């Protein structure tokens, strides 16, 4: 495994929609003095419309192609906290490129929590189109997509945070503390990327 080094200058947040990536990312960026970037917001701006409008006009393939290209451009950034769309993890080639400069945190939530948050957020309902055929319920869609994506989230992340049990402020603080701890471990030659894959705060404490 490649050593974590000084090039690891970004934090990337991944996970399903409605897991708090944008909120927690904004708070973490403020704590670190980094710039926050939401890929869905930036893509909507670049493509001149909401994701729902873009998909309605051009289809999901068009949006996913634009998303993949945008992920490549993120590789040149530094000192950013980046919230990615829930499906960005499926661009495996681009994701591995992004990981070369980024500490990746997976915000995980169960189906019931995700459904509840989507249902209570009018913006999410209006701007995030269904990913599967209309005959599938929101619950079915969430379950099927989580089944497909969860192994990718796990393999493509360095830390997993439970996005259901704590407030955004607590999760942002935990994320920043873990990021600082990992960078400190890397600077002291104690840690390799493969050794920290998808661990939790409690597991990091065992390294101290």
Secondary structure by P-SEA (a helix, b strand, c coil): cccccccccbbbbbccccccaaaaaaaaaaaacbbbbbaaaaaaaaacccaaaaaacccaaaaaaaaaaaaaaaccccccccccccccccaaaaaaaaacccbbbbbcccaaaaaaaaaacaaaaacccccccccccaaaaaaaaaaacaaaaaaaccbbbccccccaaaaaaaaaaaaaaaaaaaaaccccccccccccaaaaaaac
